[in-house]
C-alpha cells in the first residue's frame, strides 16, 4: 500500500495538468528505507510527448546524486497518461528499474477529473496496490481516505 500526503498528490496532479497534453514525470524522494514519500521533484520529460516519457539522463543523474547525498531514495516515480487510463504501458514496464518504488500514474484524459493509481513493477510483473491519502503521516492508517478510481 502506498500511503501519501494529500499535498503531494495535489502537486503530482497539478504537474500533470500543467504539462498536458505532454506526459509529465517526476519522483518523490523519501528517507532511505522508510517507504514514506516526502519531497516531490518535478522532472523534464525529455521526449516532450503526449504518449511517452523519459527522464533527461543528465537531470536524472543530478536528482539521484542529490537523493544519495541526502540519504534519500525514490519512493514514488510518477508520470501522467494524457489520453488513456492510469495503467502502465509495456514501455513503462520495460523502463521500471527501481524495484522498491511505487509507480504512480495520473490520467488527465478527462479535463474535469483525474485518475490516480499506484503499482509495484518487479521483473516485468505489474501489481496494483491501494493508495491511502492522508493529511499527515502522523495519522496514517487511522482514517485516511483511499483514493477512488476517480475523484
TIVO-371647 format. One line per field, with one value per residue: residue number from 1; x, y, z of N, C-alpha, C, O, CB in turn. Coordinates in steps of 0.1 Angstrom, whole numbers, plus 5000, padded with zeros to 4 digits. Glycine has a CB too. Example, Ala and Ser with C-alpha at 12.3 -4.5 7.8 and 13.67 -1.06 7.14 Angstrom:
REM residues 2
num: 1:2
nc1: 5132:5128
nc2: 4943:4978
nc3: 5078:5071
cac1: 5123:5137
cac2: 4955:4989
cac3: 5078:5071
cc1: 5132:5129
cc2: 4967:5000
cc3: 5078:5079
oc1: 5142:5134
oc2: 4967:5011
oc3: 5085:5080
cbc1: 5113:5141
cbc2: 4955:4994
cbc3: 5090:5057
END
This chain:
REM residues 151
num: 1:2:3:4:5:6:7:8:9:10:11:12:13:14:15:16:17:18:19:20:21:22:23:24:25:26:27:28:29:30:31:32:33:34:35:36:37:38:39:40:41:42:43:44:45:46:47:48:49:50:51:52:53:54:55:56:57:58:59:60:61:62:63:64:65:66:67:68:69:70:71:72:73:74:75:76:77:78:79:80:81:82:83:84:85:86:87:88:89:90:91:92:93:94:95:96:97:98:99:100:101:102:103:104:105:106:107:108:109:110:111:112:113:114:115:116:117:118:119:120:121:122:123:124:125:126:127:128:129:130:131:132:133:134:135:136:137:138:139:140:141:142:143:144:145:146:147:148:149:150:151
nc1: 5008:5005:5010:5004:5008:4983:4990:5011:5000:4982:5002:5014:4992:4987:5011:5008:4985:4995:5015:5001:4992:5014:5031:5037:5064:5082:5097:5092:5110:5122:5132:5159:5150:5125:5100:5084:5070:5083:5095:5088:5099:5098:5104:5119:5102:5120:5112:5091:5064:5030:5025:5046:5072:5104:5130:5153:5186:5209:5197:5184:5206:5217:5195:5193:5219:5216:5196:5210:5231:5215:5207:5184:5159:5143:5110:5085:5079:5066:5043:5023:4994:4980:4958:4948:4939:4951:4973:5001:5020:5034:5059:5064:5066:5088:5108:5109:5129:5134:5132:5120:5103:5072:5051:5034:5007:4990:4961:4951:4932:4905:4892:4879:4882:4906:4925:4941:4965:4984:5013:5033:5062:5080:5105:5091:5065:5034:5018:4989:4983:4967:4960:4964:4955:4966:4963:4985:5014:5014:4988:4985:4970:4949:4923:4927:4918:4910:4921:4897:4889:4883:4882
nc2: 4988:5022:5050:5083:5118:5143:5168:5161:5145:5163:5180:5164:5159:5186:5191:5173:5183:5208:5202:5189:5188:5170:5142:5143:5140:5127:5124:5113:5118:5101:5093:5070:5036:5041:5041:5063:5089:5121:5145:5161:5160:5176:5166:5169:5159:5144:5136:5152:5145:5134:5108:5093:5091:5101:5104:5130:5122:5135:5152:5133:5119:5140:5144:5119:5117:5138:5128:5106:5120:5132:5111:5098:5081:5071:5070:5072:5070:5089:5095:5109:5100:5110:5105:5080:5054:5052:5032:5011:5012:4989:4999:5015:4995:4982:5001:5003:5005:5006:4987:4989:5011:5029:5030:5055:5065:5091:5099:5123:5124:5131:5163:5173:5156:5135:5105:5085:5060:5034:5013:4984:4974:4948:4929:4929:4923:4936:4949:4961:4984:4995:5029:5052:5083:5108:5135:5140:5122:5114:5105:5083:5053:5056:5064:5077:5087:5063:5065:5069:5054:5076:5111
nc3: 5000:4992:5011:5012:5014:5011:5000:4984:4965:4953:4942:4923:4905:4898:4884:4863:4850:4842:4824:4804:4770:4770:4785:4819:4843:4872:4905:4938:4966:4996:5030:5032:5032:5044:5030:5028:5012:5007:4995:4966:4933:4904:4871:4839:4809:4787:4762:4755:4748:4741:4744:4756:4780:4792:4814:4814:4809:4821:4840:4855:4866:4882:4900:4913:4924:4942:4959:4970:4984:5004:5018:5008:4989:4958:4964:4952:4918:4893:4866:4839:4820:4791:4775:4780:4803:4838:4838:4836:4806:4782:4776:4798:4818:4809:4813:4840:4867:4894:4919:4945:4944:4943:4916:4903:4884:4868:4852:4829:4810:4811:4813:4836:4858:4875:4873:4896:4902:4918:4914:4919:4902:4892:4879:4854:4861:4869:4896:4910:4937:4968:4975:5000:5010:5031:5054:5071:5080:5105:5110:5095:5083:5101:5094:5070:5037:5011:4978:4953:4921:4905:4912
cac1: 5000:5011:5005:5010:5001:4974:4997:5020:4990:4978:5013:5015:4981:4989:5021:5003:4977:5003:5023:4992:4990:5025:5032:5046:5071:5090:5100:5091:5121:5119:5143:5162:5144:5113:5088:5075:5073:5084:5100:5084:5109:5093:5114:5116:5100:5129:5106:5081:5055:5018:5023:5058:5080:5117:5138:5165:5197:5217:5189:5182:5219:5218:5185:5197:5230:5211:5190:5221:5237:5206:5202:5170:5157:5130:5099:5075:5082:5053:5041:5009:4989:4971:4947:4945:4937:4963:4978:5014:5021:5045:5071:5065:5070:5102:5117:5108:5142:5136:5123:5113:5095:5058:5050:5021:5002:4979:4955:4945:4924:4893:4896:4872:4887:4918:4925:4955:4967:4998:5017:5047:5066:5092:5108:5081:5052:5027:5008:4983:4982:4958:4966:4958:4959:4965:4967:4997:5018:5010:4975:4984:4963:4939:4912:4929:4909:4916:4918:4889:4894:4882:4877
cac2: 5000:5035:5060:5095:5130:5149:5179:5155:5140:5175:5185:5155:5162:5199:5190:5166:5192:5219:5197:5183:5175:5161:5135:5149:5129:5131:5115:5118:5112:5099:5088:5056:5026:5044:5040:5074:5099:5134:5156:5160:5166:5176:5164:5172:5148:5146:5133:5162:5137:5131:5093:5087:5099:5096:5113:5135:5115:5144:5156:5121:5117:5150:5141:5107:5121:5146:5119:5099:5129:5135:5098:5096:5072:5073:5062:5072:5075:5092:5102:5110:5095:5121:5100:5066:5051:5052:5018:5012:5006:4980:5007:5019:4983:4978:5010:5003:5000:5008:4976:4993:5023:5029:5037:5062:5071:5101:5101:5136:5123:5138:5176:5176:5148:5128:5091:5082:5046:5031:4999:4979:4967:4940:4918:4929:4920:4947:4946:4974:4985:5005:5042:5059:5097:5113:5149:5140:5108:5111:5099:5072:5041:5058:5072:5084:5083:5057:5072:5061:5055:5090:5120
cac3: 5000:4992:5020:5007:5019:5001:4993:4973:4954:4946:4934:4911:4896:4892:4874:4851:4843:4837:4812:4794:4766:4771:4797:4830:4851:4883:4915:4952:4974:5010:5037:5028:5040:5051:5022:5031:5002:5014:4987:4952:4924:4891:4862:4825:4800:4776:4749:4752:4740:4748:4746:4761:4788:4795:4822:4808:4816:4829:4851:4864:4874:4892:4910:4920:4933:4953:4969:4977:4993:5014:5024:5003:4978:4951:4970:4942:4904:4887:4853:4835:4808:4787:4767:4784:4818:4846:4839:4829:4792:4780:4777:4812:4825:4804:4819:4855:4872:4908:4925:4957:4942:4939:4903:4903:4872:4868:4839:4827:4798:4814:4818:4848:4869:4872:4879:4902:4907:4921:4911:4921:4890:4895:4868:4843:4866:4874:4907:4915:4952:4972:4978:5011:5010:5044:5056:5077:5082:5119:5111:5085:5087:5112:5089:5058:5026:5000:4965:4944:4907:4900:4923
cc1: 5009:5004:5012:5001:4994:4981:5006:5011:4986:4989:5015:5004:4983:5000:5016:4994:4985:5010:5014:4992:5002:5025:5041:5053:5079:5091:5096:5101:5116:5131:5146:5156:5130:5100:5078:5079:5073:5086:5097:5094:5103:5105:5109:5113:5109:5123:5096:5070:5042:5016:5035:5065:5094:5124:5150:5177:5205:5210:5187:5195:5220:5208:5189:5209:5226:5204:5200:5227:5228:5201:5188:5171:5144:5119:5088:5081:5068:5054:5026:5006:4978:4959:4942:4944:4951:4967:4991:5014:5033:5059:5074:5071:5085:5112:5117:5120:5144:5126:5115:5103:5080:5057:5036:5019:4990:4974:4948:4936:4910:4896:4890:4877:4900:4917:4940:4955:4981:5001:5031:5050:5080:5093:5096:5067:5046:5017:5002:4982:4973:4966:4958:4963:4956:4968:4981:5001:5016:4997:4974:4978:4953:4928:4915:4920:4916:4912:4909:4895:4893:4878:4867
cc2: 5012:5044:5073:5107:5137:5160:5173:5150:5153:5181:5177:5158:5176:5199:5183:5175:5203:5214:5191:5193:5165:5154:5142:5137:5135:5120:5121:5110:5110:5093:5074:5047:5029:5042:5051:5086:5113:5146:5154:5167:5165:5175:5167:5160:5151:5144:5144:5156:5135:5116:5086:5096:5093:5107:5118:5129:5123:5149:5145:5118:5127:5148:5129:5109:5129:5138:5111:5107:5132:5122:5095:5086:5075:5064:5061:5077:5077:5097:5102:5103:5105:5117:5086:5065:5051:5038:5018:5005:4996:4987:5011:5007:4980:4988:5011:4997:5001:4998:4979:5005:5019:5036:5042:5068:5080:5102:5115:5136:5130:5152:5180:5168:5142:5114:5089:5068:5044:5016:4996:4971:4961:4929:4917:4926:4932:4943:4960:4973:4996:5018:5048:5073:5102:5128:5150:5125:5104:5103:5087:5060:5043:5067:5080:5079:5075:5064:5064:5062:5069:5098:5130
cc3: 5000:5001:5016:5012:5007:4993:4982:4962:4946:4937:4922:4901:4890:4881:4861:4843:4836:4824:4801:4782:4766:4784:4807:4837:4862:4893:4929:4961:4989:5017:5033:5038:5046:5044:5024:5022:5009:5005:4972:4944:4910:4881:4848:4817:4788:4762:4745:4743:4748:4750:4752:4770:4790:4803:4814:4816:4825:4842:4861:4872:4885:4904:4919:4929:4945:4963:4977:4988:5005:5021:5021:4992:4970:4956:4959:4929:4897:4873:4849:4822:4803:4780:4771:4799:4825:4849:4831:4815:4792:4781:4791:4820:4821:4810:4834:4861:4887:4915:4937:4956:4939:4926:4902:4889:4874:4854:4839:4814:4799:4820:4832:4860:4865:4878:4884:4907:4909:4918:4916:4907:4893:4885:4858:4848:4873:4885:4912:4930:4956:4975:4989:5012:5024:5045:5062:5080:5097:5120:5101:5091:5098:5106:5077:5047:5016:4987:4957:4930:4901:4912:4918
oc1: 5019:4992:5024:4989:4998:4979:5008:5015:4986:4986:5018:5007:4980:4999:5019:4994:4981:5012:5019:4991:5000:5019:5052:5048:5083:5088:5097:5100:5107:5141:5137:5157:5125:5089:5066:5089:5063:5080:5104:5098:5103:5115:5097:5121:5106:5128:5092:5067:5042:5006:5035:5065:5095:5124:5156:5177:5209:5215:5187:5194:5224:5211:5188:5210:5231:5205:5199:5230:5233:5191:5180:5181:5136:5119:5081:5089:5061:5064:5018:5015:4969:4949:4933:4947:4962:4966:4992:5008:5040:5068:5085:5080:5093:5124:5125:5122:5155:5114:5105:5096:5077:5062:5026:5027:4981:4981:4940:4933:4905:4903:4894:4876:4905:4908:4949:4947:4990:4992:5039:5042:5090:5084:5093:5058:5052:5008:5009:4980:4971:4978:4945:4975:4944:4976:4989:4992:5016:4995:4963:4981:4949:4924:4907:4914:4927:4901:4912:4904:4902:4871:4862
oc2: 5013:5047:5074:5106:5136:5162:5180:5151:5152:5186:5182:5159:5177:5205:5188:5175:5207:5222:5189:5205:5154:5159:5147:5126:5147:5109:5133:5098:5117:5089:5066:5048:5020:5040:5049:5092:5116:5156:5145:5179:5154:5181:5168:5150:5159:5149:5145:5161:5133:5112:5074:5108:5080:5119:5110:5130:5119:5149:5146:5115:5124:5149:5130:5104:5127:5141:5110:5103:5135:5123:5091:5082:5082:5052:5051:5087:5067:5103:5095:5102:5108:5125:5081:5075:5051:5033:5024:4994:4995:4982:5010:5009:4977:4984:5018:4985:4998:5001:4973:5008:5009:5048:5035:5074:5076:5106:5118:5146:5135:5153:5189:5173:5143:5111:5092:5064:5050:5007:5005:4964:4967:4921:4906:4926:4938:4935:4968:4962:5006:5017:5050:5075:5101:5132:5159:5117:5092:5095:5083:5056:5033:5077:5088:5068:5079:5070:5052:5070:5072:5093:5138
oc3: 5007:4999:5016:5012:4996:4981:4971:4950:4934:4927:4911:4889:4878:4871:4850:4831:4824:4814:4790:4784:4762:4794:4802:4836:4862:4891:4930:4962:4993:5010:5032:5050:5054:5050:5022:5023:5017:5006:4966:4946:4904:4883:4845:4818:4780:4752:4733:4733:4760:4756:4753:4768:4790:4799:4807:4828:4836:4853:4873:4884:4896:4915:4931:4940:4956:4975:4989:4999:5016:5029:5029:4987:4976:4953:4958:4929:4896:4869:4856:4814:4811:4779:4765:4806:4818:4860:4820:4814:4802:4787:4796:4828:4830:4812:4840:4860:4891:4917:4940:4965:4934:4925:4901:4883:4882:4845:4848:4809:4789:4830:4838:4871:4854:4887:4876:4915:4903:4920:4918:4902:4895:4883:4854:4840:4882:4882:4917:4936:4948:4978:4988:5013:5029:5036:5059:5082:5100:5129:5098:5103:5105:5113:5073:5049:5011:4986:4954:4927:4893:4921:4927
cbc1: 4990:5012:5007:5010:5012:4961:5005:5028:4978:4974:5026:5014:4967:4993:5033:4995:4967:5013:5033:4977:4984:5038:5036:5037:5080:5083:5114:5076:5133:5107:5141:5178:5153:5113:5082:5076:5063:5095:5114:5070:5123:5085:5120:5127:5085:5142:5099:5087:5061:5006:5021:5067:5074:5125:5142:5166:5205:5222:5175:5179:5231:5215:5171:5200:5241:5201:5180:5231:5241:5194:5205:5164:5157:5132:5094:5063:5092:5045:5050:5005:4983:4979:4950:4956:4930:4960:4967:5025:5024:5045:5070:5052:5061:5103:5114:5095:5153:5132:5131:5123:5100:5048:5052:5021:4999:4984:4945:4956:4921:4883:4893:4857:4876:4931:4921:4958:4961:5001:5017:5048:5067:5091:5109:5085:5053:5020:5015:4969:4997:4951:4966:4961:4951:4973:4957:4997:5033:5009:4965:4998:4973:4946:4907:4944:4902:4911:4931:4874:4886:4871:4889
cbc2: 5000:5041:5056:5095:5140:5155:5187:5144:5133:5186:5186:5140:5161:5209:5182:5153:5199:5224:5186:5182:5175:5169:5120:5157:5121:5143:5110:5116:5120:5090:5089:5055:5022:5059:5026:5079:5099:5134:5159:5165:5159:5189:5150:5181:5146:5138:5120:5174:5124:5136:5088:5082:5102:5092:5108:5151:5107:5156:5162:5109:5118:5164:5139:5095:5128:5157:5109:5094:5142:5143:5097:5109:5057:5071:5069:5082:5065:5102:5095:5125:5080:5130:5101:5056:5038:5060:5008:5005:5018:4972:5019:5023:4971:4978:5024:4996:5007:5023:4964:4996:5031:5035:5027:5073:5060:5115:5090:5147:5109:5130:5187:5174:5137:5135:5080:5092:5037:5034:4997:4969:4978:4934:4905:4920:4908:4955:4939:4976:4987:5001:5052:5051:5105:5105:5156:5148:5106:5124:5109:5069:5030:5065:5081:5082:5095:5042:5075:5067:5045:5091:5127
cbc3: 5012:4977:5035:4992:5024:5008:5003:4979:4960:4957:4943:4915:4904:4903:4880:4856:4853:4847:4817:4801:4752:4769:4795:4840:4841:4890:4915:4957:4974:5012:5052:5028:5050:5055:5025:5046:4990:5024:4990:4949:4925:4887:4862:4818:4796:4777:4750:4745:4736:4739:4732:4749:4802:4782:4835:4808:4806:4821:4846:4855:4864:4886:4904:4911:4925:4947:4961:4967:4986:5009:5039:4998:4982:4936:4983:4946:4897:4896:4842:4835:4808:4779:4752:4779:4820:4859:4833:4838:4782:4767:4768:4818:4821:4789:4814:4860:4864:4913:4927:4968:4930:4950:4891:4914:4862:4874:4836:4826:4794:4824:4808:4846:4872:4878:4868:4913:4896:4935:4896:4933:4878:4910:4875:4833:4876:4863:4919:4909:4958:4985:4966:5025:4999:5054:5065:5090:5079:5128:5108:5079:5092:5124:5100:5053:5020:4999:4958:4944:4898:4888:4928
END
